[in-house]
């Protein structure tokens, strides 16, 4: 048989391989949430034009922007997510290689001496044999899509890890921002607690002097002592909290945080007596003290004005939702691979080469040798193993569907909570600003009266 006669059926089998796919068709499940996100703060605009902003378009503080960049370079969770992508890509490469035949070459030399008692001539003989072969070993013809579906599942794993890495990155930006702001707030509380302690110590000193002169009772003096001790406890507590905030921030960044990137809190100036400050200057000072520190770009504040209703379909572009959908798609491919196990599997082993008793005649005419060994395996009785594997794959698909729906519901709740917070944010800032101004006036008047 000529080599052309051998290659013809081989090529036909390779063309026919992979014609059937037993995986169920994938259709994106309907989201188990309302069709739109209601925004209590009605803003005119086109809901279809809504698009999320990058973190660098929102953060105003140069220190915080640089700190987030440092965290994106050094955070260990984000680095692990990036390495998981590399691992998934390598595993996908292994799976993809199964779709192609593995071709290997062998060269062999054999020299044998036969004892004299074992030969018909009665004397020892020495024989030599040389061979060179090129072959395909156990290549599965993927008629029912088993290998192809396993390859699809590996691809979805690559895409899932990529989306998960994006989700980790967004979460890291949010966590670093929150930790930095918490540190700034606790530093401000610590400075305020220190100022309160100084004020109460001064008040206690005046009360003690009045007590020595007989102008007040010992009860009032003891009550003032309790306020001093309470202020000292607050200073100690906030000092410890600031240290914990710095440790948490350093863990998120993944490297020592430069002092220049830490939030800077201005010392709380003592409030003078109302009698010593004209009304105009006092109101100006209150306005300056109450002015919030800008944390957002002015352009970002305008871009963050979302319309009254946002279609819930925008949540499908969140990285965590996309990662959950990738996992769901992979389970469909696994079902196809499990179904293919019920059908015959055909593997092919073939080789072609040359052999000779002499090295010089290895490539001579007439020394061609070849082997063609197709093999078919038909499952007849396996004790229910294939059916159990299919049941497992289908159960995994239902679990992944439930998890996907849960992720969408969680995303809807987080987005709805954010919109609810944003709807009252302006009113709360205005109320807190007015409260600060009123409290400062009360303090100034009380100090002057004292």
C-alpha positions in Angstrom: 0.0 0.0 0.0 1.4 3.4 -1.0 1.7 6.3 1.3 -0.9 8.2 -0.7 -3.4 5.3 -0.1 -2.6 5.6 3.7 -3.0 9.4 3.9 -6.3 9.5 2.0 -8.5 8.0 4.8 -6.4 9.8 7.4 -7.2 13.2 5.8 -10.9 12.2 5.5 -11.0 11.4 9.2 -9.4 14.7 10.2 -11.9 16.6 8.1 -14.8 14.8 9.6 -13.5 15.2 13.2 -15.3 17.8 15.2 -18.5 18.0 13.3 -20.9 17.6 16.2 -21.3 19.6 19.4 -23.5 18.2 22.2 -23.3 21.2 24.5 -26.6 23.0 25.1 -26.9 26.4 23.4 -26.2 29.3 25.7 -28.7 32.2 26.0 -28.1 34.8 28.6 -30.5 34.3 31.5 -33.0 37.1 32.3 -31.8 39.3 35.1 -33.9 38.7 38.3 -34.0 42.4 39.1 -36.3 45.3 38.1 -35.7 46.7 34.6 -34.4 50.0 35.8 -32.6 51.6 38.7 -34.7 54.5 40.2 -32.7 57.5 41.2 -34.5 59.5 43.9 -32.5 62.6 42.8 -34.1 63.3 39.5 -31.6 64.7 37.0 -32.4 65.4 33.4 -30.4 63.4 31.0 -30.4 60.4 28.6 -30.1 57.1 30.5 -28.7 55.4 27.5 -25.7 57.7 27.5 -24.7 56.7 31.0 -21.2 55.2 31.3 -19.0 54.5 34.3 -16.0 56.8 35.0 -12.4 55.7 35.6 -11.1 56.3 39.1 -8.5 58.8 37.9 -11.4 60.9 36.5 -13.0 61.2 39.9 -10.2 61.4 42.6 -9.2 65.0 43.2 -6.4 64.7 45.8 -3.0 64.3 44.2 -1.7 62.4 47.2 -4.6 59.9 47.0 -4.1 59.5 43.2 -0.4 58.7 43.7 -1.2 56.3 46.5 -3.7 54.4 44.4 -1.2 54.1 41.7 1.3 52.7 44.2 -1.3 50.2 45.4 -2.1 49.0 41.9 1.6 48.2 41.5 2.2 46.5 44.9 -1.0 45.0 46.3 -0.6 41.3 46.7 -4.2 40.4 46.0 -4.1 42.2 42.7 -0.8 40.5 41.9 -2.3 37.1 42.7 -5.2 37.9 40.4 -2.8 38.7 37.6 -0.9 35.5 38.2 -4.2 33.6 38.1 -4.7 34.9 34.6 -1.3 33.6 33.5 -2.1 30.2 35.0 -5.5 30.1 33.2 -3.8 31.0 29.9 -1.3 28.3 30.3 -4.0 25.7 31.1 -5.9 26.9 28.1 -2.8 26.3 26.0 -2.7 22.7 27.3 -6.3 22.2 26.4 -6.0 23.7 23.0 -3.0 21.5 22.2 -5.3 18.4 22.6 -7.2 19.5 19.5 -4.2 19.0 17.3 -2.4 15.7 16.7 0.9 15.2 18.5 3.7 14.2 16.1 6.9 12.7 17.3 10.0 11.2 15.7 12.1 8.3 16.9 15.4 6.9 15.8 16.6 3.5 17.0 19.7 1.4 16.6 19.8 -2.3 17.8 22.8 -4.6 17.8 22.2 -8.2 19.1 24.5 -11.1 19.6 23.0 -14.6 19.6 24.7 -17.4 21.5 26.1 -20.4 19.4 23.8 -22.9 21.1 20.7 -21.0 20.0 21.6 -20.9 16.3 21.1 -23.6 13.6 24.6 -23.1 12.3 26.1 -23.7 15.7 28.0 -20.5 15.9 27.3 -17.2 17.4 25.7 -14.5 15.3 25.6 -10.7 15.6 22.8 -8.8 14.0 22.2 -5.1 13.6 19.0 -3.1 12.9 18.4 0.6 12.4 15.1 2.4 12.1 13.8 6.0 11.8 10.0 6.7 12.3 7.7 9.6 12.4 4.3 9.0 14.1 1.1 10.3 15.6 0.2 8.8 19.0 -3.3 8.4 20.3 -4.9 11.4 18.6 -8.6 11.6 19.4 -10.9 12.4 16.5 -13.3 14.8 18.1 -16.5 13.7 16.4 -18.8 14.6 19.3 -17.1 17.7 20.5 -15.6 16.4 23.8 -12.2 18.0 23.3 -13.7 21.1 21.8 -16.0 21.7 24.7 -13.2 21.1 27.2 -11.2 23.7 25.3 -14.2 26.1 25.4 -14.4 25.6 29.2 -10.7 26.5 29.6 -11.2 29.6 27.4 -14.1 30.8 29.6 -11.8 30.3 32.7 -9.3 32.6 31.1 -12.0 35.2 30.5 -13.3 34.7 34.0 -10.0 35.3 35.7 -9.5 38.4 33.6 -12.8 39.8 34.7 -12.0 38.8 38.3 -8.8 40.7 38.1 -10.6 43.8 36.9 -13.1 43.4 39.8 -10.2 43.1 42.3 -8.6 46.2 40.9 -11.8 48.3 41.3 -12.3 47.0 44.8 -8.7 47.9 45.6 -9.2 51.4 44.4 -12.3 51.7 46.5 -10.7 50.2 49.6 -7.6 52.4 49.4 -9.7 55.5 49.0 -11.9 54.5 51.9 -8.9 53.7 54.1 -7.2 57.0 53.2 -10.3 59.0 54.0 -10.8 57.0 57.3 -7.3 57.9 58.3 -7.8 61.6 57.5 -11.1 61.6 59.5 -9.5 59.8 62.5 -6.5 62.2 62.4 -9.0 65.1 62.5 -10.8 63.5 65.4 -7.5 63.0 67.2 -6.6 66.6 66.7 -10.0 67.6 67.9 -9.7 65.4 70.9 -6.4 67.0 71.8 -7.9 70.4 71.5 -10.8 69.3 73.6 -8.4 68.0 76.3 -6.5 71.3 76.3 -9.7 73.2 76.6 -11.0 71.0 79.5 -7.7 71.2 81.3 -7.8 75.0 81.1 -11.4 74.9 82.3 -10.4 72.6 85.2 -7.6 75.0 86.1 -10.1 77.9 86.4 -12.5 75.8 88.4 -9.8 74.7 90.7 -8.7 78.3 91.3 -12.4 79.2 92.0 -12.6 76.3 94.5 -9.5 77.5 96.4 -11.1 80.9 96.7 -14.3 79.4 97.9 -16.3 80.4 94.8 -17.5 76.8 93.9 -18.0 73.5 95.5 -15.9 70.4 95.5 -18.7 68.6 93.5 -18.2 71.0 90.6 -14.5 70.5 90.8 -14.9 66.7 90.7 -17.3 67.0 87.8 -14.7 69.0 85.9 -12.1 66.3 86.7 -14.3 63.7 85.0 -14.5 65.7 81.8 -10.7 66.0 81.7 -10.2 62.3 82.3 -12.8 61.5 79.6 -11.0 63.7 77.1 -7.7 62.0 77.9 -9.3 58.6 77.2 -10.6 59.9 73.9 -7.1 61.1 72.9 -5.6 57.7 73.7 -8.4 55.9 71.8 -8.0 58.0 68.7 -4.2 57.8 68.8 -4.5 54.0 68.7 -7.2 54.2 65.9 -4.9 56.4 63.7 -2.1 53.8 64.1 -4.5 51.0 63.1 -5.7 53.1 60.1 -2.1 53.5 58.9 -1.4 49.8 59.2 -4.5 49.0 57.2 -3.6 51.5 54.5 -0.1 50.0 54.3 -1.5 46.5 53.9 -3.7 47.6 51.0 -0.8 49.5 49.3 1.5 46.5 49.7 4.5 48.6 50.5 5.6 51.3 53.0 3.4 54.4 52.5 5.6 57.5 52.1 4.8 60.2 54.6 4.2 62.7 51.8 1.2 60.6 50.6 -0.6 60.5 54.0 -3.4 62.9 54.6 -2.5 66.1 56.3 -4.8 67.6 58.9 -4.5 71.2 59.9 -4.4 71.7 63.7 -7.7 72.9 65.2 -7.3 76.6 66.1 -8.7 77.7 69.4 -12.0 79.5 69.1 -11.8 83.0 70.6 -14.5 84.4 72.8 -17.4 85.9 71.0 -16.8 89.3 72.7 -13.3 89.4 71.2 -14.4 88.7 67.6 -16.6 91.0 65.6 -19.7 89.4 64.1 -18.5 89.8 60.5 -15.1 88.2 61.1 -16.7 85.4 63.2 -19.1 84.5 60.4 -16.2 84.5 57.9 -14.2 82.3 60.1 -17.1 79.9 60.6 -17.6 79.7 56.8 -13.9 78.9 56.2 -14.0 76.2 58.9 -17.1 74.6 57.6 -16.0 74.5 53.9 -15.5 70.9 52.9 -12.2 69.7 51.5 -12.7 69.1 47.7 -12.2 65.4 46.9 -13.7 65.3 43.4 -12.9 67.1 40.1 -15.4 69.7 39.1 -15.9 68.0 35.8 -16.4 64.6 37.6 -19.1 66.2 39.7 -21.0 67.0 36.6 -20.4 63.6 35.0 -21.7 61.9 38.2 -25.1 63.5 37.6 -27.0 60.3 36.7 -30.5 60.4 35.1 -33.7 59.6 37.0 -33.8 56.1 35.7 -30.9 53.8 34.6 -31.6 50.5 32.8 -30.5 47.7 35.0 -28.7 46.1 32.0 -25.8 48.5 32.6 -25.0 46.2 35.6 -24.1 43.4 33.2 -20.9 45.3 32.3 -19.6 45.1 35.9 -16.5 42.8 36.1 -17.9 40.7 38.9 -21.1 40.1 36.9 -19.1 39.3 33.8 -16.9 36.8 35.7 -20.0 35.0 37.0 -21.4 34.8 33.5 -18.1 33.3 32.2 -18.3 30.6 34.9 -21.9 29.9 33.8 -20.8 29.6 30.1 -18.1 27.1 31.1 -20.6 24.8 32.7 -22.5 24.6 29.4 -19.3 23.4 27.7 -18.7 20.9 30.5 -22.2 19.4 29.9 -21.3 18.9 26.2 -18.1 17.1 27.2 -20.0 14.9 29.7 -22.6 14.0 27.0 -19.9 13.1 24.5 -18.7 10.4 26.9 -21.9 8.4 26.0 -20.8 8.1 22.4 -17.9 6.2 20.9 -14.5 7.8 21.0 -12.0 7.2 18.1 -8.3 7.6 18.5 -5.6 7.3 15.9 -2.1 6.0 16.1 0.0 6.0 13.0 3.6 6.0 12.1 5.8 5.9 8.9 9.5 5.3 8.7 12.3 3.2 7.3 14.4 0.4 8.7 17.5 -1.6 7.6 20.0 -4.1 8.9 22.8 -1.7 7.8 23.1 2.0 8.6 24.1 2.8 5.0 21.0 1.2 3.7 18.6 2.9 6.1 17.1 5.1 3.4 17.4 2.7 0.5 14.5 1.7 -1.7 12.2 -1.0 -0.3 12.9 -0.3 3.3 9.8 1.8 4.0 7.6 0.7 6.9 4.4 2.1 8.2 1.7 1.4 10.8 -1.9 2.6 11.0 -3.8 1.7 14.2 -7.3 3.3 14.5 -9.0 2.5 17.8 -12.7 2.9 18.8 -13.9 2.7 22.3 -17.6 2.2 22.9 -19.1 2.5 26.4 -21.3 -0.5 27.1 -21.4 -0.8 30.8 -19.7 1.6 33.2 -21.8 1.2 36.4 -23.5 4.6 35.8 -20.3 6.6 35.8 -21.0 8.6 32.6 -24.6 9.4 33.8 -23.2 10.5 37.2 -20.7 12.7 35.5 -23.5 14.3 33.4 -25.6 14.8 36.5 -22.7 16.5 38.1 -22.1 18.8 35.1 -25.8 19.7 35.0 -25.9 20.4 38.8 -22.8 22.6 38.4 -24.7 24.5 35.6 -27.7 25.1 37.9 -25.4 26.2 40.7 -23.5 28.6 38.4 -26.9 30.0 37.2 -28.0 30.6 40.8 -24.7 32.3 41.6 -24.9 34.4 38.5 -28.4 35.6 39.5 -27.2 36.3 43.0 -24.3 38.4 41.7 -26.7 40.4 39.6 -29.0 41.0 42.6 -26.1 42.0 44.7 -24.9 44.4 42.1 -28.4 45.9 41.8 -28.6 46.4 45.5 -25.2 48.1 45.7 -26.1 50.4 42.8 -29.5 51.2 44.4 -27.8 51.9 47.7 -25.3 54.2 46.1 -28.1 56.1 44.3 -30.0 56.4 47.6 -27.0 57.7 49.4 -26.3 60.2 46.6 -29.9 61.4 46.5 -29.5 62.9 50.1 -25.8 63.7 50.0 -26.2 67.4 49.1 -28.8 67.9 51.9 -26.7 66.2 54.5 -23.6 68.2 53.6 -25.6 71.4 53.8 -27.1 70.4 57.2 -23.7 69.4 58.6 -22.2 72.7 57.4 -24.9 74.7 59.1 -24.6 72.5 62.2 -20.9 73.2 62.3 -21.4 76.9 62.0 -24.1 77.0 64.7 -22.0 74.8 67.1 -19.0 77.0 66.7 -21.1 80.1 67.5 -22.5 78.3 70.6 -19.0 77.4 71.7 -17.7 80.9 71.3 -20.6 82.4 73.2 -20.3 79.8 76.0 -16.5 80.4 76.4 -17.0 84.1 76.6 -19.8 83.7 79.1 -17.6 81.4 81.2 
